[in-house]
Amino acid sequence: MKKILSGTVAAIALIATPAVAQTSELHYAGGVVSPLTNPSGFGGAIAAGLNEIGILAGVGTRYTAFADAPSDSETATPTVNVVFTLSGTVNRDCSFYAGNNSNARNIDFGVIGVRTGNNENVNSAFEMVGPAVAAIDTLTAGCNTNNVVEINKNDIRGLVNANPGGYDTDEFQANIPYAVTASWTGVALNAQTTGTPQSLNVPTTGNAGQKQQGAWRSNMNIDIVAPAVTNKGLVAGSYTGTTTLTLRAL
């Protein structure tokens, strides 16, 4: 029997390793069927039964070792990927710095000079001396989405004298046509590219214009030019008109 345990100390190793079946050992020695290790099946059951009868009669010995632990609650996952979906929104916005009060947007040409000299030829009398011009510049303009830039005059005639009194329509007029040109740096609608110079012009004969754009931000220059009226004289009085610039998100 000393061959069964050749040393004087039996060391029991407790181990837990993944994917290894629990211990189930049944060994017999010195019995009716000997040695018998982990009997299985019908024949093994008969042999183990004979050895058990022998043990009851004092013949042979038996060694058993059984171990068990509950399995993982779920299938083990050595690598776990957790996907976080991040989201947020940016509101559509268009901006145009137009000064700190409405006075900044009142463009006054002052006296629009006409030829008043008594030595003027009759065909030149009361005609504009030269063009009336205005330059409007802002360093902050743009939209953060597709947008349209629009220019609208309130009257296609331009600056209009609303109370001219009576006048010879062959020789005088009570309006001053003007053109508007806006320029900035931007991109075409839906384009994803480097910004380039853009412009929108409404001529003296036009009333409105628009241009669609992708998102842009830059300075914007607006030039208003009323060419000198030289084919007719201007009726005295106040000339007014409004031009509306619109940046509208699409």
Secondary structure as UniProt FT lines:
FT   TURN            2..4
FT   TURN            18..19
FT   STRAND          24..29
FT   STRAND          36..37
FT   HELIX           41..56
FT   TURN            57..58
FT   STRAND          61..66
FT   STRAND          94..96
FT   HELIX           102..105
FT   TURN            118..119
FT   TURN            122..126
FT   STRAND          132..143
FT   STRAND          147..153
FT   TURN            156..157
FT   STRAND          159..161
FT   TURN            169..171
FT   STRAND          172..173
FT   STRAND          175..176
FT   STRAND          179..186
FT   TURN            189..190
FT   STRAND          196..202
FT   TURN            204..205
FT   STRAND          208..213
FT   STRAND          216..226
FT   STRAND          233..234
FT   STRAND          239..240
FT   STRAND          243..249
//
